[in-house]
Amino acid sequence: MWGIHRTRYADGNGTEASEEAEIVVNIGGVKQVLYADMLNRFPDTRLAELANCSNGSLDEISLLCDDYDPDNGEYYFDRDPEAFKCVVELYYYGEIHIKRGICPICFMKEMEFWKISSDFLDDCCKCHLNEVEDELAEIAEKVKTILVDREGDPSARGWQRVQMCLWRLMEKPESSLPAHIIAIVSFIFVLVSSVVMCVGTIPDLQVEDAEGNLSEHPTLEVIETVCIGWFTIEYVSRLMSSTNKIKFVLSFMNIIDFMAIMPFYVVLILISFGAGVMELANVQQAVQALRIMRIARIFKLARHSSGLQTLTSALKSSFKELGLLLMYMGVGVFLFSALGYTMEQSHPDTLFTSIPQSFWWAVITMTTVGYGDVYPKTTLGRCNAAISFLCGVIAIALPIHPIINNFVLFYNKQQVLETAAKHEIELMALRSGEGELNAALGSHKPAAAAGGGGAGVCYGSGHLCHSDAHLPLLKDTRDRAGIQNPGMDTSFDSTAQRSPINT
């Protein structure tokens, strides 16, 4: 038996100390001795009500506890004893801390059962609770998205239904096998077009045109045309299936897709105007620039790679660290380039002709690249160079760890969300199958007991929560106030991390 030993106090007349009235509670098999005076510090809680009606009728007592042994004066609660250790701290210290290993959402259910307000939680525990609620909200939103991708919107009719099917086909590879195949084909086209663009620049594979200028091999041009045709069909299909065309066009990844196909058609239009237009120097430079823009299609790989998407999101969350890195480097480049110019100015063969020209030397020195095209020739200049690359190493190394840590945290979070979402969908399918089976057998099970299977899912307040200790064979007869009716079967929503009872 754990708990604080009984205390004694002296009355106002200075007489012999008297003992407090005590009650014995059994929380999931663990006994605890509590005292009425201590419990009455918070009279609105369940334990205080139990202490005040300890001499009442059995019916009143049964409304507050799960079972009562009048011979031993023991009140039984089928609750989590570990969570109760945290709850009882309220009566001793006036606040509650959630101990490590206890689910915050399940602990809030425990506090609700014991009629304790969440205001008594310590600030650190409230922050942790808010983080968990945000994660559960993300899981619920992900589950909703997956279900919509799989089943679609039942209220959609006509063109909207076709539009949603086309959107899932082009944007949701996990929604169906054809969508997965299309995603793989698109990925292959991106790789092929990127390889063709690189191979086409090899002089040995180029051919001479009528004017003696080197151009891409006709075979490579045909492959490029086929790839552009696929990208065009893909972009137009996604644009047609989008419900918000403006948001679609202004999206970053869609801008990349447009830049990947636009140069081909611009060059095609310029060629259609005839050789006279193509001979203009400005037009030729524009064509070359448009051809270089084809490298943007490599970013299309991010659409089909969850790793690249995670990296992009991690970099977005690391803007503060990246900003610090740029600030450190900027200050260092300005400082050491100015010092290098000052120290090298007296040398007759100096390579530091101005401070702006010295910026290049400072950049390649602080980043430890060191091309050697610009280097100091005086002793003081070499000392300045040594200090500059040491400071550069430190400046680069300091923000790197937070950036890597953000990436690892974001990646792990994404993996957990995906796994949890798939798990919840499997549970929903399992409960749906059990409901159909019960309907076929003509059974009428209450909604609280039909959740079954040893794991429950609750959608409330915009988030999703688990209850791994749900007892599917017991009926839940609690009313809205959380009070159980006497003489009926009860379901104890215990929040302990244990397996369901098998019967």
N, C-alpha and C positions, 0 to 999 in steps of 0.2 A: 504493500500500500504506500502510495506516494502522496506528498502534500505537506503543508506546513502544520506543525503540531499545534494542538489546542492551546490557546493563551488564556491567562487569568487576569482579571483587573479588579481594582478595589472600588467599592461603591462610594457615593458622596459622603456617607457618614463615617468613613474610615474603618468600616467593619471588615471582616475577613473576606478575602477575594472570592468572587463567585465565578462559576463557569458559564461560558456562552452556550446557548442552545445550538446543538450540532445536528447535521443531517448527513447521512451516508448515501452516496450515489455510486452506482456501478455503471461505468462507461465502457461498453464493449468488453466486459470481463475484468476491468481494472477499477478497483475501489478507490474512492476519494472521500475524505472527511471534510466537510465544509461547515461554516458557522453562519448562523442567521444574521448576526449583526454585520458581518462582513458582506453578506449577499444583499442586505437591505441598503447598501450604499448605492445600488442601482436597482430601484424597486420595480422598474418596468421590464426587467429581464425575466426569463422563464425560471431560473433558479431562485430568484427572489420570490416569485409567486409561489413556487413549490415550498419554500421555507415558511411562508406565511400561512399556507393551508395544510401544513404537515399534520395538524390535529383535526383536519376536516374529514369529510366522508370519502369513501373509496372512489365514488364517482368523480368527485372533484379532482382527486389525485390522479386518476387514470386519464384525465384530460391533459395533464401536464407531462406525464412520463409514459413509457412503454409498458412497464410492469412494476408492481410494488409487492414487497414481501413484508407483511405486517409483523411477522414474528421477529425478524431481524431489524425492522425499520429501515429497509434498504430500497432505494429507488433505482430502477434499471432503465438505462437508455441504450438503444442499439445505435450508437454513434461511434465515430472514430476517436479512440482515446488520445492519439497523438495530437489531433486538432483541438481536443478539449484541454490539453495542457496549455495551449496558447490562449484559449478562451478564458480559462480561469485566472489568467494573469491580470485580467481587467479588474477583478475584485481586490487584488493585492497592490497593483501598481497604477491603476487608472488608465492604462493603455494596453494595446495588443500588438504583438509582433508576430508575423507569419514566419514560422521556422522553416529552414531549408528542407526541401523535399516534399513540401505540401503544396498542392495545386492551389493557386490563389482563388480561382473561380469556385472550386469545391469548398474552399475555406469560407468564402462568402455565403455559401449555402448553409454551412454550419452556424455562422453568426446569425443568419436569418432564423434558423431553427431555435437558437437560444435567445432570440429576440434582442439582439445587440446591434446597435447602429454601426454603420461603417465609419462614422465620424471618430470612433475610438481607435481606429487603426493609426499606427504611426505613419509619418509622412513618407518614410522610405518604403514602407509596405504599400502605401497608396500608389506611389510611382510604379512599383513593380506590377501592381494590379492593373494599372492603366496600360502598361506595355502588353500584358497578357490579353487584355480585352481588345486592344488594337490588333494583335496577331489573330485572335479568334474572328474578329470582324473581317480581316483579310481572307481567312480560310473560308468563311461563309460566302464572301463575295466571289472567291475563286470557284467554290462549289456551284454557286448560282450560274457563273459564266460557263462552266463545263456542262451543266445540265441544259442550258440554252443552246450551246453548240451541238449537243447530241440530239436533243429532241425538238429544238426550235420553239418559236412562240406559237402556242395553239390558237391565239386570237388573230394571227396573220392570215390574210386572204389574198388570192389573186397574185398580182405582181409582187406584193410584199413577201409572200411565201417564196416565190421564185428568187427574189432578191436575197433573202436570207439564206436560201440553199446555195446560191452562187457565192455569197460572202463566206460561208463556212467552207465551201470547196476551195476557195483561193486563199483564205486567211487562217484557217484552223486545221492544220495537218492532222491533229489528233482526233478530229470529229468523225472521220470515216476513212476507209481504205483508199478510195479514189483521191481524197484530199491529200493523204499521205504520199501517194504516188506522184501527184502534181508537184508537191513540195520537193520531192527528190529530183524530178525532171528539171524543175527550175534551178535547183542547186547545181545540177550537172551543166546546164546551159551557162550559168555564171562562170563556172570553172573553165569551160571550153572557150567562151568568148575572151576571158582574161588570158588564157594561154595563146589564143590566136593573135591577140593584140601584141603580146610580147614577141612571138615568133615572127610576126610580120615585119619587125624592125631589123631582122638579121639580113645583112646585105646579100649573102649568098642565096637567100630564098626570094629576093626581090627580082622583078623583071623590069626591063626598060620599055618605056612607052614610045610613041612615034617621035617625040621630041628628044629622046635620049635621057629622060629623067627616070630615076628609079621609083617604082611603085610596088604596092603589095601584089603578091601572087594571086592570080584569078581564083584559084581554089580557096585560098584563105578569105578572099572577098565574098565568095559564095557562102562559106561557113559563117562569116560575120553577118551576112544578110539574114540567114536563117535564125541566128541567135537574136538579132534585133527584132525580127518578126515575132518570135516567141515573147520577148520582153514587151512588145507593143500590145499583143493580145492579152497578156497578163495584166498590164497596167490598165487597159481599157475595161477589162472585165471587173477588176477590183473597183475602178471608178464608178462603173454602172451599178455595182451591188452596194456601194456605200450609201448610207442613209444621210450623211452630212458631207456633201461634196466639197464645201469650202474647207472644212477641217481636214478632209482627206488630202486635198491639194497642198495645204500648208504644212502638212506633217513632214518632219525631217526626212524620214526614210522614203516617203513618196517623192520628195524633192530629189533625192538621190536617184530614184528610179527614173524620174523624168530626165535628169541630166545624163543618164546612161544611154537613153534612146534619142534624145533631141539632136546631138551632133550629126548622127547619120542622116536624118531627114533634112537638116539645114544644108549639109554638103550636097545632098541629092538635089535640092532646090537650086543651089548655086550652079551645079553642073548643068541643070536643065536650061539655064539662061544662055549657055553656049560657051565656047572656048574664049571668046573675047572678054567675058567677065572674069573667067578663071585666070587669065593672064595678068590681071591687075595685082600689084604687089600687096596692097592692103587686103584684098580678098584671099590671096594665098596665105598670108599670115593668119587671117581669121580661120581659114580651113585647118591650118596646122593646130591652132589653139583649140578648135572644136574636136579635132582628133585626139588631142591630149586629154580632153575632158572625159574621154571614154574610160579613163582609169577610175572614175567614180563608181563604175559598176561593181568594183571589188567590194564596196560597202554593202552591196546587196546580200553578201554572205551573212551579214548580221541579222537579216530577216529570218534566216533558216538556222541560225546557230544560237542556242540559248546561252552558251558561254560568252559569246561576244556581247549579247544583250546584257548579261550580268556584269561584264566588264564596263560597259557604257554606264550602267546605273551606278556602279561603284565609284566611277570617276565623277559622276554628277554629285554624289554624296560627299566627295572629297575635295570640293572646290576650295574650301578654306585651307586645307593643307597644300593644295597646288598653288594657291595664292601666296602662302607663306614662302614656298619654294621659289617662286618667281621674284618675290620681294627680296629674299636673301641674295639671289643671283644678281638681281639688278643693282642692289647696293654694292655688292662685291665687284661687279664689272666696272661700275663708275669709279669706285675708289682705286682699284689696282691699275686701271688704264691711265688714270690721272697721275698716279705715282710713277708708273712706268714711263710715261711721256716726260715727266719732270727729270727723272734720273738718267734717261737716255738722250736727252736733248743736247748735252755737251759733247757727245761722241760724234766724230766727223762722218762715220758711216752708219748713223742711226737708221733704224727701220721704223721708228716711231715718229712719224711726221706730224701727227696731230692727235688730240685726245679722241675724237670720233673714230679716226683710223685705228687707234689702239683698242677700241672696243672689241674688235675681232680677235686680237691677241688675248685679251682678258677672258673672252668667252671660251675659246678653245683650251686655255690654260686651266681655268676653274673647273671645266668639265673633264679635265685630264685627257683630252683628245690629242693636243699637241702636234699639229701638222708640221711645224718647223719652218713655215714660210715667213713668219715674223718671230724674232727671238731677241732677247736683250744681249748686249755686248759688254756692259759694264758690270762691275762687281755688285754695286748696289742694285742694279736692275735684275741681276740673277737672284739676289736675296729676296727682292720683291716678288719675283716669279715663284720662288719656293714657297713663300708664305701664301701667295694667291692660290696655288693648287691645293695646299693643305686646307685652307679655308673653304675652297670649293668642295672638297670631299666631305667636310663636316656639314656644309650647307645643304648638300644633296642628300646626305644620309639621314639627317634629322627628321624630315617630313616623310621619308619613305615608309617607315614602319607604320604610322597611322594610316597611310593610304592602303598598304597591304592588309592591315587589320580590317579596314572597312570593306575591302573586297571579300575577305574570308567570311566576315559576319554576314554580308549581304548574300553571298553564295550559299552559305549554310541555311540562312533563313528561307531562301527560295526553295531549296531542297526539302526543308521541313514543311513548307506550305504545300508544295506539290504532293508530298507523301500523305500529309494529313487530309488534303482535299480528296485524293483517291480513296483513302480509307473511309471517309465519311460517305462517299458515293456508294462504296461497297456495302456499308451498313444500311444505307437507305434502300438499296436494292434487296438486301436480306430481309429487312422489315416489311418491305412491300410484298415480297414473296410469302412471308409468314401471314400477312394480312389476307392475301388471296386464298391461302390454304385454310385459314380460319373461317373465311366467308364460305368457302366450299363445304366445310364441315358443319356449317350452321352455328358456329360458336359465336358468343357475344362477349368479347373481352373488353374491359374498360380501356380507354386510351392510355392511361398511365401504365397499365400492365402490358399493353401491346408493344411497347418499345423494345422489350425483351432482349435476349441474347447476351446479357452481361455487359452491354455497353450502350449508353444512352446518348442522344444528341438533342440539345435544347436550342431552339432558335428564339432568342428573346433579347430585347434591347439592342438589336442590330448586331448581335454576336452569337457565336456558337460555343457550346460548352459540352464537356464530356462527363459522364458518370459511370465509371467502370464497375461499380458495385451495385448496379440496379438488380433488384430481385424480381424477375419476371413472373414468378408463380404466386406472388402475394399481391393482393389488391390494394390500391392506394385509396383510402377513404378519408383523407384529410380534406377539410374544407378550405376556403380561401384564406382563412386566418392562420392556417398551419396547425389547427387543433384536430386531434384524432377523435373519432367517435368511439365510445367504449363498446366492448362486446363484439367488435368486428375485426376482420383481418386487416393488417396494416402493412404498408410497404415502407421500409426505412431507407431513405436516400442517403446512405452512408457515403461519406467522401473519402474513406480510407482507400488507399491504393492496394486492393486485394481482389482476388478472383471472385466471381459470382458463386453463390451457393448452388450446388448441384443436388437435386433430389431424385 
